[in-house]
Every structure is written in C-alpha cells, then in structure tokens.
Amino acid sequence: MTSIIPNFRLRRLPSLTIFRPSPLLFNRSSSSIISLPHAISSEETEPNTNTLSTAIEQPHNNNNNNNINKNKTRKQHKAFFPKRGETLELVCESLGFKGKGVCKVEETGYVVMCDRALPGERFIGRVTRKKNNYSEVTKVKTLSPHKDMVEAPCEYALHCGGCRTQNLLYEAQVRAKEEQVRDLVVHVGKFSYKDPEFENVMKPIVPCDMQFHYRNKMEFSFGTKRWLPKEQLADKSEDANVFSLGLHAPGFFDKVLNVDKCFLQSEPANKVLAAVQDCWRNPELGLSPYDCHSHTGFMKHLTIRSGRDVETRAPQLMVNFVTSSYKPELLKPLVDKLAVFPEVVSIMNNINTAVGNTSVGEEEYTLYGKATITEILRGLAFEISANSFFQTNAHQAEILYKLVEDCAGLKGDGSEIVLDLFCGTGTIGLTLAKKVKHVYGYEVVPEAISDARRNAKLNGVHNATFIQGDLNKISESFGNDFQKPDIVISDPNRPGMHTNLIKYLLKLKASRIVYVSCNPATCARDLDLLCHGSVEQKLQGCYRLRSIQPVDMFPHTPHIECVCLLELC
C-alpha cells in the first residue's frame, strides 16, 4: 500500500544510508498516518562498528587476512534519523494531525512534522524532538511560501494557538480537510477507493460561509506576565512584566499572549473584551491575576458567551469572571462598566479554588441580570448557563443538524424510537423529537442532563427522556430502560466509542446509525469495526457505510466534523 504522506526534499543527507521499506503504520490514538523506515537491526550488522556504510580496516595479524579481505568488501550501515538541533531543508505538501505540516524523507519514508508549515512551503527546519515514529521540527526560515498564501487579518495569528491556518486560503483549508478524511477512511477504515460506490459514499466537504466571528464562546486567561514572541522581546515598547489577559501561548499552561481583539468571536463580545482590558489593570481596583506557580492572585479566567433573544433575535452576551475566591466588591467596578452594554444581559462569577487551570467553578453567583442566555437552533430555544455545553458555532450547527436529520431518514409519522448517545444538552435529540415517538438521550455529565431536561420543558417537548450514565462503562443490563430503537444517533467526543458500546450496537442491530464525529481518525476506526468487524476483538460487523459527509465547523483550525450514515446489512 502506498503511503498517503507526500515526499519532501532533504538536502545533504549522508549518502551511505540504507533503509528497508516497512508497511504503512497508523497509531490509532492519533489521526496521523505515516510510513516509517525500518532501520537494519544490530543483529543484521557487524558488531562493534559505528561508521556510516564504510569498509573498515583494522590491524590484524597475517592469520586474519581472509577476514580483512571480507571486511574490505562488506558494507556496514547505520540508520539515519535527524538528530536534535540539526537543520534540514524541507518541503511541506500536506496537513496532518492538529494541522501540522507533514514532510517525509523521499529515500527512506521517515516522517517529519512541523507546526505552522503549509502545503507547498519550502523552509529550513530545526529538529526539536524525536517521537516513537517521527520527528518534530521548528520552522527557522521560509525559503519560498506556499502557493495558497494569504495575509492573515489577525495580528496574533502567527503566535496564537487558536487559528493555525489563517494565512492559508480558505478553499485550500477545506480541500486539505476533505483529503484528510478521505485518506483516513481508506487507510484506517479499510474502505477501498476502488469500490465503484466509494465516490458516492464519500461526500464533498460542506464549507462554512462564516469564516470569522463564528464562535459563541471564548475563554481568556489572566496572567502575571505578558508572553512576547522572540522578535518583540527587544522592542522596549512592549513590556513583558505587564499583566496579561488573552490566550495561552501554544504549548504553555503558564504563559499568556495578551489579546485585545479576537477574530473568532462576535463584535459585541470584542467590545466587552476591550472594556475589561481598558480598566482591570488599574492598581486602584486591586485586581491581581492568578499565578499558577505560587497559587496566589484573584482573577483566573474571563469567559464571554454569545446568544440571541428568542423573541427579538437581538444579540445577548454572558460575561463570566472565574476567580479564586468570592469577593464581589472587587468585581463591582467591572460589573458597573459592563452593565451599560445593551447586549450584556448576564454577568456571572464562578469560584474555582483548585490549583488547576479549569474554568468551571465549585460555586456560582449572579452579579448582574439573569443566570442564562438563550440561542435558537432548528426552531427550538435553548437556555445556556455559564458552564453549559453548547455547539460553539450555532450558525454551522444548523447545517450539521439538518444533515443528521436527513441521514436519520425519519418517516415523520411519530412511530420511531431514537437513541441519542452522548446527547450533551439534548440539542440533536430535541430537534428530532417532534417527528418521532420517543427520544432517549444518554450523557455522562450531570449538568448537561439537567440542561437537556430544562430545554425539553422550555420547548414543550414531552417525548424525550434524558438519562445520566457513562457510556464507556455500560453493563449487560444497558438497554433495559428503553424500547429497542429504530435509529441510533452517536456523537462521541474525540476518543470515539468504547469497544463495549460498539459490541452493544452490533448486538442491538438498529436499522440505522448516524455517527457524528469531531475526530475523523477515531471515526474511521469505529466505522471499520461496525462494518468489517474484528477477528482479534471477536466482533462481526453488520453495517454498510452509506455516506460520510465532512463539515467544516471551525475555519482556520484543524478540526473537522463528519456525519456518517450506516445501514444494517
């Protein structure tokens, strides 16, 4: 099988290096597919040599002349893996796991991955670390840019971890995402592209027509020092010792890049962020950022959520301050400043005394307005609290949920039973409820189940039952609480479905399964088990993959959603 990772050029390689080809390898815990070189083992080489493919002559007595002659003609080899600190000239030709640029040594198949390298870009990279089956490099210098280069509108794009591909033409972004899904379906899901039905199964990606300002939730962190890129450290106009409010620098839990405006959130949300940035550092207010090393300080996080009024469709904002203790008098100046914005209808205070970096509090207080905002999705109203899970791109969620309903193929006569696995706050199940007999939703998070029940009541939905339970730990009795479903909706988180749940679904034999995935790698793995089974795990597949539809929910990021339809054979 041919590797799906493209080749790159590598200059000044040692000329005397031999690798033996190896089969395609895939690590199911990650979404990258790579072909690895097989280095000749020590048993296959002569002992006590450290030279590169060179005939070695050492002093021997005359009795060893034959051995000398053999040594003169025998070549000994040592595998070449780029060493840490070594610089390489590379060409990136595809995007892989987490949006990293994937390069590959042409002669050996050895894989190198580089953050923020884009297809077609030629650059100098320095090796920073070696993993089990690939190496990582840091881009030192771009020699020639990628062909689809555009200017990123955000000033933080090169340093912030939020939008990794903002300087890549959007059409090229979705093209790369579609190719990644296709490759994973073939190489991990084991569906053949030679199958005449494959092109009908693999649908073209649905792009997002809102490439900016699409997120309805952004979480910013307070920091004791402002993280600065290297090129700004020498600029005396930028003081690294100033308190910061923004996003974590990629790879650092304790370093915050100060952000005054974010292109992912709405303009009203950016006005709130600017208002907080304008005054929170004032020494007279006595507001100190939390120090994650000394575990001192007051301000931890600022979360801004956006919604819409059910009646007027006017924008609504919820501002949530996460602090280390409850001191409302310290927050009052900020509350008074934000309350003048007509969009701000809720200001909350979550208290988080833990030393960790989570934004979910143990206690919650309403400082201004009400405790929830609302959003409209597929004609239904949803109440969103400070810690509720809700689709962060409500605009594209309308399209996603329409695809789910189309795949479900509902009769519309109210006769069908729907099992909604990983239901969250019940958004998918509730949008289907009026066309079916009953919806049973399962979710592990108790707060999400409470939200789902409240949203069912808010919309007058009486044929939906939401149950709290861990679907990774189901027992033999699972399924006794509901009628046999005609349709199963499964929307797991990134790790995908547990084997026990897949066993249950194969035993259940519902007529249709609609699999909604936020990780195409684990999705492809689960589709393989549901359709093809596994001899090792004693699973007999009984479904046929009818369609797989990639959806771009989050432009300028590596994340991909997929809606898959499986029908019982």
C-alpha positions in Angstrom: 0.0 0.0 0.0 1.3 3.4 -0.9 1.8 5.8 1.9 -0.6 8.8 1.8 2.0 11.2 3.1 3.8 13.1 0.4 7.5 13.3 0.0 9.8 16.2 0.7 13.3 17.1 -0.4 16.0 16.7 2.1 19.4 18.3 1.3 22.8 17.0 2.3 21.8 13.6 3.6 24.5 11.1 4.3 25.0 9.3 1.1 25.7 5.9 2.6 22.4 5.1 4.4 20.2 2.1 3.8 16.7 1.5 5.0 14.4 -1.4 4.4 10.9 -0.5 3.5 8.2 -1.1 6.0 4.4 -1.4 5.8 2.2 1.6 6.4 1.8 2.2 10.1 -1.0 4.0 11.9 -1.3 4.9 15.5 -5.0 4.7 16.4 -4.5 7.1 19.3 -3.7 9.9 16.8 -5.0 11.0 13.4 -1.7 10.9 11.5 -0.9 8.2 9.1 2.7 7.7 8.4 5.1 5.3 6.7 8.2 4.6 8.7 11.7 3.5 7.8 12.8 0.2 9.1 16.4 0.5 10.2 18.6 -2.5 10.0 18.9 -4.1 13.4 22.1 -4.8 15.2 21.8 -8.5 14.5 22.0 -7.7 10.8 25.2 -5.7 11.0 28.7 -6.4 12.1 29.2 -5.8 15.9 31.4 -3.0 17.3 31.0 -0.6 14.5 29.8 3.0 14.5 30.6 4.1 11.0 28.3 5.0 8.1 28.3 2.5 5.3 32.2 2.4 5.2 34.5 -0.5 4.8 36.7 -0.6 8.0 40.2 -1.9 8.1 41.9 -2.5 11.4 45.3 -4.0 12.2 45.2 -7.8 12.2 47.8 -10.4 12.1 48.5 -12.4 8.9 46.2 -15.2 10.0 43.3 -12.8 9.6 44.0 -11.8 6.0 40.8 -13.5 4.8 38.8 -11.6 7.4 40.4 -8.3 6.3 39.5 -9.0 2.7 35.9 -9.7 3.7 35.8 -6.6 5.8 37.0 -4.6 2.8 34.1 -5.7 0.7 31.4 -5.7 3.4 29.5 -2.5 3.9 28.1 -1.7 7.3 25.2 0.6 7.7 23.7 2.9 10.3 20.2 4.2 10.1 19.9 8.0 9.6 17.4 9.7 11.9 17.7 13.5 12.1 19.4 14.5 15.3 18.0 17.1 17.7 19.3 20.5 16.8 20.0 19.5 13.2 18.7 21.8 10.4 17.0 20.4 7.3 15.7 22.0 4.1 12.1 20.7 3.8 9.1 21.0 1.6 5.6 20.6 3.2 2.9 19.1 1.0 0.1 18.2 3.3 -1.6 18.9 6.6 -1.8 16.2 9.3 -2.7 15.8 12.9 -3.7 19.0 14.6 -3.0 21.0 11.5 0.8 20.3 11.5 2.7 20.3 8.2 3.7 16.8 7.2 7.0 16.2 5.4 8.7 12.9 4.5 12.2 11.8 3.5 11.9 10.7 -0.1 14.5 8.0 0.1 13.5 6.5 3.4 9.9 7.4 4.2 10.9 9.0 7.5 8.3 11.5 8.7 9.0 15.0 9.9 6.2 17.2 11.2 6.3 21.0 11.6 3.9 23.3 13.3 2.6 26.1 11.0 4.2 24.7 7.9 1.7 24.8 5.0 1.5 22.7 1.8 3.9 23.8 -0.9 6.1 25.8 1.5 9.8 25.3 1.3 11.6 26.1 4.6 14.5 25.4 6.9 13.5 23.4 10.0 15.4 22.6 13.1 14.8 19.2 14.7 13.5 19.7 18.3 12.4 16.3 19.4 12.1 12.7 18.2 8.9 10.7 18.8 8.5 7.0 18.5 7.9 7.1 14.8 8.6 10.6 13.6 10.5 13.8 14.4 9.2 17.3 15.1 10.9 20.4 13.7 10.5 24.1 14.3 10.5 26.4 11.3 13.6 28.6 11.2 13.2 30.4 7.9 10.8 30.3 5.0 12.6 29.9 1.7 9.5 30.1 -0.5 5.9 30.5 0.6 3.1 28.1 -0.1 1.1 28.7 -3.3 -2.2 29.5 -1.4 -0.7 32.0 0.9 -2.9 34.9 2.1 -2.4 37.7 4.6 -3.8 36.8 8.0 -6.1 39.6 9.2 -5.4 38.9 12.8 -2.2 40.4 14.3 -1.9 37.4 16.7 -2.3 34.7 14.0 1.4 33.8 13.9 1.7 33.3 17.6 -1.8 32.4 18.9 -2.8 28.7 19.0 -6.4 29.5 18.0 -6.2 29.9 14.3 -3.3 27.9 12.9 -4.1 28.2 9.2 -5.4 31.7 9.0 -2.8 32.6 6.4 -3.9 29.7 4.1 -6.5 30.4 1.5 -9.9 29.1 2.9 -10.6 27.0 -0.2 -7.2 25.3 0.4 -8.1 24.7 4.0 -11.3 22.8 3.3 -9.6 20.9 0.4 -6.9 19.7 2.8 -9.6 18.7 5.4 -11.6 16.7 2.8 -8.4 14.9 1.7 -7.5 14.0 5.3 -11.0 12.5 5.9 -10.8 10.5 2.6 -7.3 9.2 3.5 -8.4 8.1 6.9 -11.5 6.4 5.7 -9.4 4.4 3.2 -6.3 3.6 5.3 -7.9 3.3 8.8 -11.5 2.5 8.0 -10.3 0.0 5.3 -12.8 1.1 2.7 -11.5 0.8 -0.8 -11.4 3.8 -3.1 -11.5 1.2 -5.9 -15.0 0.3 -4.8 -17.3 1.8 -7.5 -19.6 3.0 -4.7 -16.8 4.8 -2.8 -17.3 8.2 -4.6 -21.0 8.1 -3.8 -20.2 7.3 -0.2 -17.6 10.0 0.3 -19.3 13.3 0.0 -17.5 16.7 -0.7 -16.9 18.8 2.4 -19.5 21.4 3.4 -17.6 24.7 3.9 -18.6 27.4 6.4 -19.8 30.6 4.9 -18.8 32.5 8.1 -15.0 32.2 8.3 -14.7 34.8 11.1 -16.7 35.8 14.2 -18.4 32.4 14.3 -17.7 31.3 17.8 -20.3 31.9 20.5 -17.9 31.2 23.4 -14.4 32.3 24.1 -12.4 31.8 27.2 -9.5 34.1 28.0 -6.9 33.7 30.8 -5.3 36.2 33.2 -1.6 36.1 33.6 1.1 37.6 35.8 3.4 38.3 32.8 2.8 39.1 29.2 4.2 36.4 26.8 6.0 38.0 23.9 7.3 36.4 20.7 11.1 36.5 20.3 11.0 39.2 17.7 9.2 41.5 20.1 11.4 40.9 23.2 13.9 43.6 22.0 11.2 46.1 21.4 11.2 48.3 24.5 7.7 49.5 23.8 6.5 46.1 24.8 6.8 45.3 28.5 6.8 41.6 29.3 6.3 42.3 33.0 2.8 43.8 32.4 -0.2 41.7 33.5 -1.9 39.9 30.5 -5.4 38.9 29.5 -5.6 36.7 26.5 -4.9 33.2 25.2 -2.3 30.7 26.3 0.8 30.6 24.1 0.9 27.2 22.3 2.4 24.5 24.5 2.5 26.6 27.7 0.0 26.5 30.5 1.6 29.4 32.4 2.2 31.9 29.6 -0.5 34.1 28.3 -0.4 36.1 25.0 -2.2 39.4 25.6 -5.2 39.7 23.2 -7.2 42.9 22.7 -9.4 41.6 19.9 -10.3 38.1 18.7 -11.5 37.5 15.1 -13.3 34.3 16.2 -15.9 35.9 18.5 -18.6 38.5 17.7 -18.1 42.2 17.5 -20.2 42.8 20.7 -18.0 40.3 22.5 -14.9 42.1 21.4 -16.3 45.4 22.8 -16.7 43.7 26.2 -13.1 42.3 26.0 -11.8 45.7 25.2 -13.7 47.3 28.1 -12.2 44.8 30.5 -8.7 45.3 29.1 -9.1 49.0 29.5 -9.5 49.0 33.2 -8.7 45.8 35.0 -5.0 46.6 35.4 -5.8 49.8 37.3 -3.9 49.5 40.6 -6.8 51.3 42.4 -9.1 48.3 41.7 -6.8 45.9 43.5 -7.4 43.1 40.9 -4.5 40.6 40.7 -4.1 37.9 38.1 -3.8 34.3 39.4 -0.2 32.9 39.5 -0.3 29.2 38.6 3.1 28.7 40.2 2.6 30.4 43.6 -1.2 29.7 43.6 -1.8 33.3 44.6 -4.0 36.0 43.0 -7.6 36.6 42.3 -8.5 36.7 38.5 -8.3 33.4 36.7 -10.5 33.5 33.6 -12.8 35.6 31.6 -15.4 33.7 29.5 -17.7 35.5 27.1 -20.7 33.7 25.6 -23.0 34.9 22.8 -26.6 34.1 22.2 -29.9 35.6 20.8 -33.1 36.7 22.3 -35.9 34.2 21.5 -38.4 37.0 20.6 -36.4 39.7 19.0 -33.3 37.7 17.8 -31.2 40.5 19.3 -27.7 39.5 20.4 -27.2 38.6 24.1 -23.9 38.3 26.0 -23.0 36.5 29.2 -19.8 37.5 30.9 -18.4 35.1 33.4 -15.5 36.0 35.7 -13.7 33.0 37.2 -11.9 33.9 40.4 -10.1 32.1 43.2 -12.5 33.3 45.9 -15.8 35.2 46.3 -15.1 38.9 46.6 -17.9 40.6 44.7 -16.8 44.1 45.9 -13.6 43.7 43.9 -15.5 42.9 40.7 -18.1 45.7 41.2 -16.2 48.3 39.1 -16.0 45.9 36.2 -19.7 44.9 36.6 -20.8 48.5 36.5 -18.6 49.2 33.4 -20.0 46.2 31.5 -23.7 46.6 32.5 -24.0 49.7 30.3 -23.7 47.5 27.2 -27.2 46.6 25.9 -26.1 43.2 24.8 -24.8 42.2 28.2 -27.8 40.5 30.0 -25.8 38.3 32.4 -22.7 38.7 34.5 -21.7 35.6 36.4 -18.9 34.8 38.9 -17.6 31.2 39.2 -15.5 30.4 42.2 -12.7 28.0 41.5 -10.4 27.3 44.5 -8.5 24.5 42.8 -4.9 25.0 41.7 -5.7 23.6 38.2 -6.4 25.6 35.1 -10.1 24.8 34.7 -12.7 27.5 34.2 -15.5 25.5 35.8 -16.2 26.7 39.4 -17.4 24.9 42.5 -19.7 27.8 43.3 -21.6 30.2 41.0 -23.1 33.7 41.7 -25.1 36.0 39.5 -23.6 39.5 39.7 -25.9 41.2 37.2 -29.0 40.2 35.2 -30.1 36.6 34.8 -28.2 33.3 35.1 -28.7 32.2 31.5 -28.8 33.4 27.9 -30.7 31.8 25.0 -29.9 30.6 21.5 -32.2 29.4 18.7 -31.3 26.2 16.8 -33.5 24.4 14.3 -36.5 26.4 15.5 -36.0 25.5 19.2 -34.9 27.7 22.0 -32.0 26.7 24.3 -31.1 28.1 27.6 -27.3 28.3 28.1 -25.7 28.7 31.5 -22.2 29.6 32.3 -20.9 26.0 32.2 -23.3 24.5 29.7 -22.0 22.6 26.7 -23.4 24.1 23.5 -22.3 24.0 19.9 -19.7 26.8 19.7 -20.7 27.6 16.1 -24.5 27.8 16.2 -24.7 29.1 12.5 -22.9 25.9 11.2 -24.7 23.7 13.7 -28.0 24.5 11.8 -26.4 22.8 8.8 -24.9 20.0 10.8 -28.1 19.0 12.5 -30.0 19.2 9.2 -27.6 16.7 7.8 -28.2 14.5 10.8 -31.9 14.6 10.3 -31.5 13.8 6.6 -29.4 10.8 7.4 -31.8 9.6 10.0 -34.4 9.3 7.3 -37.4 9.8 9.6 -40.8 8.6 8.5 -42.4 11.6 10.1 -45.4 9.6 11.4 -44.3 9.6 15.0 -43.7 5.8 15.1 -39.9 5.6 15.6 -37.7 5.3 18.6 -34.4 7.3 18.7 -31.5 6.5 20.9 -29.3 9.6 21.3 -25.9 8.6 22.6 -23.5 11.3 24.0 -26.5 13.7 23.9 -24.9 16.6 25.7 -27.6 19.2 26.4 -30.0 17.3 24.1 -29.8 19.6 21.0 -29.8 16.8 18.4 -32.5 14.7 20.1 -34.8 17.6 20.8 -34.6 18.8 17.2 -35.9 15.3 16.1 -38.4 14.8 18.9 -41.4 16.2 17.2 -41.1 13.7 14.3 -40.6 10.5 16.3 -42.4 8.5 19.0 -39.7 9.0 21.7 -36.1 10.1 22.2 -33.8 8.5 24.8 -30.7 10.5 25.5 -27.6 9.4 27.4 -24.8 11.6 28.7 -22.2 11.3 31.4 -22.1 15.0 32.6 -24.9 15.6 35.1 -25.1 19.3 34.4 -25.7 18.6 30.7 -28.5 16.3 31.5 -30.1 19.0 33.7 -29.8 21.4 30.8 -31.3 18.9 28.4 -34.3 18.4 30.7 -34.8 22.1 31.1 -34.6 22.7 27.4 -37.2 20.0 26.7 -39.6 21.7 29.1 -38.8 25.1 27.6 -39.8 23.9 24.2 -42.8 21.8 25.3 -41.2 18.5 24.3 -42.7 15.7 26.4 -41.5 12.6 24.5 -37.8 12.9 25.4 -36.1 11.2 28.3 -32.6 12.1 29.3 -30.5 9.7 31.5 -27.2 10.3 33.1 -24.7 7.5 32.6 -21.2 6.7 31.5 -21.3 5.1 28.0 -17.7 3.9 28.4 -18.8 1.7 31.3 -22.0 0.1 30.1 -23.1 -3.2 31.6 -25.1 -6.2 30.2 -28.2 -4.5 31.5 -27.8 -1.4 29.3 -30.9 -1.1 27.1 -33.4 -2.3 29.7 -34.5 1.3 30.3 -35.9 1.9 26.8 -37.6 0.3 23.9 -35.5 -1.0 21.1 -34.5 2.0 18.9 -35.1 2.2 15.2 -32.4 4.8 14.8 -29.2 5.5 16.9 -27.5 8.8 16.9 -24.0 8.7 18.3 -22.0 11.9 18.9 -18.9 10.9 21.0 -16.0 13.1 22.0 -12.6 12.9 20.4 -11.6 9.4 21.7 -14.6 7.9 19.8 -16.7 5.0 21.1 -15.6 2.4 23.6 -15.4 -1.2 22.3 -18.1 -2.2 24.8 -20.5 0.3 23.2 -19.7 -0.9 19.7 -20.4 -4.5 20.9 -23.7 -3.3 22.2 -24.6 -1.6 18.9 -23.6 -4.7 16.9 -25.9 -6.8 19.1 -28.7 -4.2 19.1 -28.9 -4.1 15.2 -30.8 -0.9 14.9 -31.8 -0.3 11.3 -29.7 2.9 11.0 -26.8 4.5 12.9 -26.0 8.2 12.4 -22.4 8.7 13.6 -21.5 12.4 14.3 -17.7 12.7 14.8 -15.3 15.5 15.8 -12.3 13.3 15.2 -12.1 11.6 11.7 -9.3 9.2 12.9 -11.3 7.6 15.7 -14.4 7.8 13.5 -12.7 5.8 10.8 -11.6 3.2 13.4 -15.1 2.8 14.7 -16.6 2.6 11.2 -14.2 -0.3 10.4 -15.4 -2.2 13.5 -19.1 -1.6 12.8 -18.8 -2.5 9.1 -16.0 -5.0 8.9 -15.7 -6.3 12.5 -12.5 -7.6 14.1 -11.2 -11.1 14.5 -9.0 -10.1 17.4 -11.9 -8.5 19.3 -14.4 -11.1 18.2 -16.6 -8.6 16.5 -18.7 -9.3 13.5 -19.6 -6.2 11.5 -23.2 -6.0 10.3 -23.5 -2.4 8.8 -22.9 -0.9 5.5 -21.4 2.6 5.2 -23.8 4.6 3.0 -22.4 8.1 3.3 -19.7 10.2 5.1 -20.1 13.9 5.0 -17.3 16.2 6.2 -18.4 19.5 7.6 -16.1 22.4 8.4 -17.4 23.8 11.7 -14.3 25.7 12.7 -12.5 27.6 9.8 -8.8 28.3 10.3 -8.4 25.4 12.7 -7.5 21.7 12.1 -10.8 20.5 13.5 -13.2 18.5 11.2 -16.7 17.2 11.9 -18.2 14.3 10.0 -21.8 12.9 9.7 -21.8 9.3 8.7 -24.8 7.1 7.8 -24.7 3.3 8.4 -27.5 0.9 7.5 -28.0 -2.6 8.7 -26.9 -5.2 6.1 
